[in-house]
Amino acid sequence: MALTAAHWVYLAGVLLIIGVTIARKNVLVPALLATAVTAWVMTGSPIRGIQAIFDASLTAASELFNIFLIIAMVTALLGALRAMKADQRMVTPFQKVMRGGWSAYAVLAVVTYGISLFFWPTPAVPLIGAILVPAAIRAGLPAMGAAMAIAVAGQGMALSSDYVMQVAPGLSATAAGAKASTVADIALVLSLITGVTALVITALMMRRHMKQPSAENLERWEAGVVTDFTPARRLLRRIRSTAQQPTAEPISVEEVAEVVEEEKVPVGATAGPPGNDLPRARRGGGGGHAGSDDPPSSPGTFQAPETEIDDPRVARLSKIFSAGVPLVFVLMIAYLVLGKFDLVPSLEGGDAAALVGGLAAILVIIAVVALEGPKKALTSVGGHVTDGLVFAFRAMGVVLPIAGFFFLGNADFAGKILGYEDTDKAPGLLVDLVTAAARYIPHSGVIVCFGVLIIGMACGLEGSGFSGLPLTGSLAGALGPTVGVDPATLAAVGQMGSVWAGGGVLVAWSSLLVVAGVTRVPVIDLARKAFLPVIAGLVLSTLFAALVL
């Protein structure tokens, strides 16, 4: 078919969003404007173009609201566990396993992956940083090794698959027109390939830096001499030296300004997924409130929390729920796996997500009733759920207008957005563009997979790993049939690129700042050292997706 003006306007909108993303700016405004102009050109009505801004976001919200509810319920559950310090108790026993640098490295990776898989990295990183990182340093693991293990296992491997909560697969699958469960299964395999590869390469890089277990390791780390001083800390030392030696050269205003500029970290879209929030690592606390906008605490003030509980009843409940909640979710995953082999009734897509949200809600009620009693629970449960909903909209709200623009290019949603009575007559702008360009697209699954991976990584450069998923999912749905690649596979590849880049591993202005803060390493050095292992893992997993899946 011949391309119309609407097709070219839509293409210009896509390119504008990609360009703004690469420039590390928030794409919300470009997405809203592109939606209005595209709808105006498609219908010839500027009024409909203005209405499309609202209708596109509303359509996206109706399609994705199940994701918001899952986030809310799981966040509410974490709040209930934190009230009885069960979240701290879940990871404390692993301290005893850290007998040396290698065992500490393995424990950090495994525990970070497990906690992040169920609760996302936002609460996992401060919690693990407060309780397990000091034990790992004492066991002989270098601080950079601890930081890379946490970043790769949490922000990378766990968040990129998001297999339990299935927020990322849901976004990718909805845009690609595929099943969320299929995308989740493929993403899990690809994330494991990428993560294990990155962890192995990281271990090889760290092998010469491992130390013998010693209390001196922890003392030097706490004193800030394990890694190079940052410019701000060097300036602080000079200020102290000047105060102690009146004859020392005074510090100029220009020097202070230079240090401030050097330490300043550009921040992309701060309303990304929970893995991209920058929670406050509380002094002496087990982790900041999920979704907090406070910056990470100063590396020099991070201390392990006090896990002892004075009230024997609360201590007993803490022990029960610290073991019971993970067990319930493990049993749930076992049930889902058995369902894939038809051993029990199978749960697909939204059904599996509903099970996660329902279980979380029930556990919230049980935990709060057990801790505070039935009467107070009537108020407290509502408070936890409200906190969860607030966090969900703060974390994911910015995705709705972006998804709305890409839904406008999808024939399945365009009719509803534009108010067509017969929604089947709505054009599929993105599919039409891909069809028109089919002769220029290499009919190679490998090339197309790597192309979508690169686009996903470019979308992740703004520091928000989930905002690029509507684009990569839409491209997967349009490109997959053209080149003979399963759209679900292509969507999972794009998801890998977007989340590994923007979720807090490859860019320093994401939640990688939190990892650097709790491990006391320079964030730029951490991002640079993680680049080679992660890229190697992504290349290997993309080849696997193109040649095997």
N, C-alpha and C positions, 0 to 999 in steps of 0.2 A: 504494500500500500504506500501511497505518497505521504511523505511527512508534512504535517501542517505547522503553522506558526506555534501552536501549543506545544508540539514536540520539541521545537528548538528552544522555546522558553523554559520548558522543563529541564532540558539538557543543560542550559545555562545555569539553572538553579542548582543542579547536581554539582556542576563544576565549581560554582561559587562556594557551596558548602565544603567541598573538598579543599579548596584553596584557603578558606578561613580556618579550617581545621589544621592544615599544615602550618599556618601562621600562629597556631596555638591560641586562637581566640574562641570565644563562645559562639556557637553556630545557631543559637536560638533566633536571633533577629533575622539572619539570612533565610532561615527555614520559614519563618512566618511571612516574610516579604515574598519569597519565591512561591509559597502556597497561594497567596492572594493574586499575584500577577498571572500565574499559570491558570488558576480557575477563571480569572477575568478573560483571558484569551480563549480558553476552552468554551466558555458560555457566551462571550460577548457582552457580559453584564458586569460592570464594576461593583454593583451591589452584591452580586453573587460571589465575586472575588473576596469582598470583605467578610461575607458570611462564611466563606470556606475556611477562613482562619479558625473560626470557632468550631465549625462542623468537622474539620479534619482532626483537630485535637480531641473533640468529643468521640469521634469514631475510634481513634487510637486508644482513648481511655476505656471505651467499652470493650475493646478487644484485649486490653492488657490489664484490666483491673484485677483479675485473679492473681497477677504477679504482685500487685500492691498488697493484697490481703495476705499472701504468704509471707512477704517481708514483715508486715505488721505483726503477724502471729508469732513468728520466730523471734523477732525483736522483743515482743512482750514476754516470751518465755525466758529469754536471756535476762531481762530485767528481774523477773521473779527469782531466777537462780542467783543473781547477784545479791539480792536482798538477804539471802541466807549464806552467802559466800561459797555456794556450791560450785560456782564457776572456777574459783581459785583451787578448790579441793580436787577438781577433775584433773588438773595437770601437775599438782604438787608431787604425787607419787613417782613421777618420771625422773625427779631429781636423783633418786637412789640408783637409777640405771646408768647414770653418766659416770662411768669409771675412767674414761680417757677421752681424748679428743675425737676419735673416730666414733665412739659410741654416743658422745654428745651431739655430734653432727647428725647421726642417724635419728636420734631421739627428737632433736629439734625439727627435722624435716617431717618425720612421721606425725608428731603431735600437732605441728602447725597445719599440716594437710588435713588431719582429722577434724580439728576444731574449726578450721576455715570452711571445710566442706559443709558443716552443719550450721554454722553461725556467721560465715563470711569473715574476711580478714580484719574488718574494722575492730571488733572486740578481741579478736584472737591475738593480734600483734602486741598490744600493750600488756595483755595478760601473760603471754609467754615471755615477753621482754622483762617483766617484773619478776617472774618466778623461775623460769628455766635458763634464761641467758646468763645470769651470774653463775649458776651451777655449771653451765657449759664452759664458760671462760675459766673457771677454776679447774675444770677437768683437762684443760689444755687446748681447747678449740680457740683459734684466733678470732677476734671480734669480726673481721671481715668474713670469715667462714660462717659464723653464726648469722650475720646479716644476709648473706647470699642464700643460706639454707632456708631462712624464714621467707625471704622474698620469692624465691623460686617455688617453694612448696605451697605457700599461702596465696599471695597475690597472683601467682602464675598458675600453678597446676590445679589448685582447688577452684579458684575463681573462674578460670577459663572454661572448665567443664560445668561448674555449678550444678552438679549432678543431683543433689538432694533437693534444693529449692527450685531449680530449673527456671530461674529468671532469665538468664542469658539464652538458653535454648528456646525458651518461649518467645523472646523477642526475635531471634533469628528465624525460627520456624514460621511465625506469623507472617513475617515479611516475605519469606520464600515460598509460602504455600505448602509447607511440608508438615509432618507430624513432629511435635515437640519432643516426644519420646525418642523418635529416630535420631533427631539432631543431637539429643542429649547422649545417646549411646555412642554415636560417632565421636562427639566432642570428648567424651570420657577417654576413649582409646587414644585420640590424638593428644590430649593433655598429658596422659601418662607417658606417651612416647617422648613428647617435648620435655616434660619435667624430669623424667629419669635420665634422659640424655644430658640435660643441663646440670643435674645434681652430680652425675658421674664426672663430667668435665670440671665442675667446680671442685670436686674432691681431689682431682689430679692437680689442679692449680694450687690447692691448699696443703698438699702433702708435705711440702718442705717447711711449712710454717707451724705445723703441729708441735705442741710442747708437752712436757711431762706434767701430770697433775700436780698442782701446787697452789697454796693459798697466795703465793706471791703473784701469780697470774691475775687473780682477782684484785689484789691490792693495786697493781700497776694499771689495770683497766679502770678501776675506780678513780685513780689519780690522773687519768687522762693521758698516759704516756704510751698506750698500746699503738695508737695511730698518730699520724702527724697532726700538729695543731692546725686548726682552721684559722683563717685570717682574724676572725673576731677574738679567738682565744689568744692569739699572739699579741693582739692589741691590748687585751686585758692584762697580760703579763707585763707589757711595757708600762701600762698605767701604774701597776703595783710597784714596779721598779722605780718609776719616777717619784712616786710618793715616798719611797723609802730612801731615795738618794736625791736630795734637792739639787745637786750639781748635774744631774742627768739632763740630756737634751729633752726639752719639752715636746709634747705631742701636738702637731699642728691640726687645724680644722680640716685641711685638705686630706691629711692622712686618715682621719676618721671618716670623711666622706667617701674616700676610696675603698675603705674596708666595708662600709655599708653597701656600696654598689656591688662589690665583689660577692658579698654574702647574700644579696637579694636573689630570691628564686622566683622565676616567673610562674604564675599559676594559671592553669587553663580553666575549664568549666568546673567550678567547685561543687556543682550540684550533680555530680556523677553518681555512679552506684556506690553502695556502702563501702566497697573495696577502695573507693577513691576519696572518701571523706578523710579529714585529718583530725582524728579524735585526740583529745587531751589525755596524755598518759599521766594519770594523777600521781602526785608524790605520795608514795606509800600505798597506792591503791591498786586494785587488780585490773584496771583498764577504764578508760573514759567512757562516758555514755555514748552508745552507738549513735553516730550521726552528729556528734558535737563538732562545731566549726572552730573550736579553739585550736591553736597551733600545738604541735608536739611540745612536750615539756623540755626544758633544758637538759642536755645529756648529762650535765654534771650533777643534776638533782634527782635522777631516777633511782629509786630504792625499792627493794623487795617489800611486798606488803606483809602485814602481820596476819597470818591465817588462823591464829587461835581464836576460838569463840568461847566467851565466858558462859553463856547460857547452855547448859547440857542438852536441853531439848532442841535448841536451834542447831547445836553441833551434831546431834543425832540426825536431824532432818537433812542437814548439809551432806552428811555421808550418804544417806539413802538416795537423795536426788542426784548427787554427783555421779553415782553409779547407775541409777535407774534411768535417767534421761538418755544418756548415750546408748544404753541397752535397748531402749524402746526404738530408737532410730535405727540401730543396727538390725533389729528384728524387722523393721519396716523395709529396709533395703533388701534383706533376705527374702521377704515376701515378694517384692517387686522382681527380684531375680528369678525366683521360682515361677512367677507368672509368665516370664518370657519363655520358659520351657513347658508351659501349659500344665504344670503340676498343681497350680492353684488358679483361681480366676484371675485373668490378666487385667492390669490397670494401665490404661494408655493415656498419655498426654495430660489433659486436664484432670482426669481421675486420679492420677498419681500425685499431681500437685495438690488436689483437694485433700488427699490423705495426709500429706505433710502439714498443711495448714490446720486441718482438723485435729491431728495429734498434738500439734503445738498448743492449740487453744485448750484442749483437755488438760494437758500437762500444766498450763498456766493456772487453771482453776484449782487443780489438785494441790499444786505447790503453795499457792496463796492461802487456800483454806487450811492447809496443814500448818502454815507458819503463823497466820494471823487469826484463824477462826472463821466460821461461816459469816458472822455478822460484818466484820471488817472487810472480808473478802468481796462483799458486794460492791464496795467502793474501790478497793485496791485493784481488783481485776480490771475494772473499767479504766483505771488510771494507766495500767500497764498497756492495755490495748490501744488507748488513745496515744500514748507515747510511741507505740509501734506504728500507728497510722501517720502520725506527724513525721516520724523518721522516714517512712516509705515515700511520702510525697516530697520531702526535702531531698531524698536521695534520687528518686526516679522521675519527679515531676517534669524536669526539663526534657526528658526523653519524649514526652507526649507530642509537643509541636513538631519535633524533628521526625518522629514516626509518622505523624499526620501528613507531612509533605511527601514522604515516600509511599504512603498508602494512596495518595492522590494519583500516583503513577501506576497503581495496580488496579486492573479492571474489576477485581472483586470488591474493592472499597470505593472506587471513584464515583460510582453512581450514587451511593449513599451520601457522600460528601457534597456532591454537586446538586443534590435534590432531584435527581431523575426519578420519574415515576416507574419507568422500566429500567432497573439498575443493570440489566444485562446488556444494554446498549452503550454503556460507558466504555470509552476507549482505554486500552492499557498502554499508556505512553511509554513506559520503560521497556516493555516487551516489544513494542513497535520499533523503538530505537535500536534495540539489539538485533531484531530481525532485519532491519534495513542495513545494519553494519555487519551482517553475518559473513559476507564474503571477505571482509577485512579481518575477521577474527580467526586466528589460527585454530584449526580443528584439532587441537591437542589438549587432552585433559591436563597434562602436566603444566603447560603454559598458562592455561586458564586458571588452574588452582593457584599457581604462584602469583598470577595477576590479582586475584581476589585477596590473597594473603597480604600482598603489598598494600592494596587499598585499605584493608582492615588495619594494618599497622599505621598507615597515614592517618586514618580516623582516630586512632588511639593516641596520636601525638599531642592532642589537647589535654591529655591527662584524665580523660573520662572514658573508661574502657567499654561502657555499654552504649554510649551515644552513637557509635558507628554501626551498631548491629542492624538497625533498619536498612541502612544502605547496603551493607554486605549481604544481608538476607534478600533484599530486592534484586540485587545483581545475580545472586545464586539462582533465584527462581526464574530469572530471564535468560541467563547464560547457560544454565545446566542443560536444558533440553536441546539447545542449539549445538552444543559440543559433545553431547552424549554422556554428561556427568550427572549423577544423581544430585538434584538441588539440595537435598539434606546434607550430603557430603560437602558440597561447595559452601553451604551456609556455615557448617562447622569449621571449615578452614578459615573463612573470613572471621569467625568468632575467635579463633585462636590468635589471629593477627591483631585484632582490635583489643582484646583483653590482655594479652601478654604485653603489648606495648603500653596501653593506657591504664591497665589495672594496677600498676605499681611495681614494675620490674625494670623496664627499659628507659623510662623518662623520669627525671629527677623532680619534676614539679607535680608528681602524683603522690599517692600514699606511700611511696618509697621513702618519703621524708620521715614517716613514722618509724619505719624499720631502721633507718639510719639513726634516728634519735634514741631508740631504746637500746641499740647496740653500740652507739657512740663512735660511728665511723662517718667520714665525709660522704654526703649523699652523692656528689658527682663521681667520686671514686667508686662507689657502690654500683651506680648505673653503668659506668664504663667497664667494670670487671664482669658484670652480669651480661654484657652485650654478646660476647662470643659464645658462651654456653647456651644462651637462650636462642640465638639465631641458628646455631647448629641444630638445636632441638626442633625448631620450627621448620627448617629445611627438611630434616629427616621425616617429621610427621606429615608434612605436605606431600613429599614423595610417596609415602605410604598411602595417603588418601587417594592420590592420583593413580597409582599403579595397582593397588590391592583392593581398596574399597569400591 
